[in-house]
């Protein structure tokens, strides 16, 4: 399992815990981060907004905080 696959599973877990909604990990969109930004992977939050019922910024911060609090493999999260 590669790191991007781990992130999709962690995102599904975060969605369940934070918003009491279910999502299949395979439907989570992960992209390589654009070189102008810091990081290796980008979680595309726009498709998750119908589950969070919040703005893109708030959704990204909440999921990012969940990652930092629960997964030691994540060093930092940048919301852009």
SVG drawing of the C-alpha trace seen along z (x, -y; Angstrom):
<svg xmlns="http://www.w3.org/2000/svg" viewBox="-24 -29 32 31">
<polyline fill="none" stroke="black" stroke-width="0.4" points="0.0,0.0 1.4,-3.4 1.2,-6.5 -1.6,-8.0 -3.7,-5.0 -3.1,-5.4 -4.3,-9.0 -7.5,-7.9 -8.3,-5.5 -7.4,-8.1 -9.7,-10.6 -12.6,-8.2 -12.0,-7.6 -11.8,-11.4 -15.1,-11.9 -16.8,-9.3 -15.5,-10.7 -15.8,-14.4 -19.1,-14.4 -20.7,-11.1 -20.8,-10.4 -19.4,-7.4 -17.3,-7.6 -15.4,-4.9 -11.7,-5.5 -11.4,-4.9 -13.6,-8.0 -11.2,-10.3 -9.1,-12.4 -5.4,-12.6 -3.0,-14.5 0.7,-15.2 1.3,-18.7 2.0,-21.5 5.7,-22.4 4.9,-25.9 3.5,-24.6 5.1,-22.7 4.2,-19.0 4.0,-15.7 0.3,-15.1 -2.8,-17.2 -6.2,-16.1 -8.9,-17.6 -11.6,-18.7 -14.3,-20.1 -16.0,-16.7 -16.1,-16.3 -18.1,-19.5 -21.5,-17.8 -20.5,-15.5 -19.0,-18.2 -21.6,-20.8 -18.9,-23.4 -16.6,-25.7 -13.6,-24.3 -11.2,-26.1 -12.9,-24.8 -13.2,-21.3 -9.5,-21.2 -8.5,-22.6 -10.6,-20.0 -9.4,-17.1 -5.8,-18.3 -6.1,-18.7 -7.5,-15.2 -4.5,-13.8 -2.0,-15.6 -3.8,-14.4 -4.2,-10.8 -1.5,-9.8 2.2,-10.1 3.1,-9.6 1.8,-13.1 4.4,-15.8 2.5,-18.8 -0.5,-20.0 -0.8,-23.2 -4.2,-24.5 -4.3,-26.7"/>
</svg>
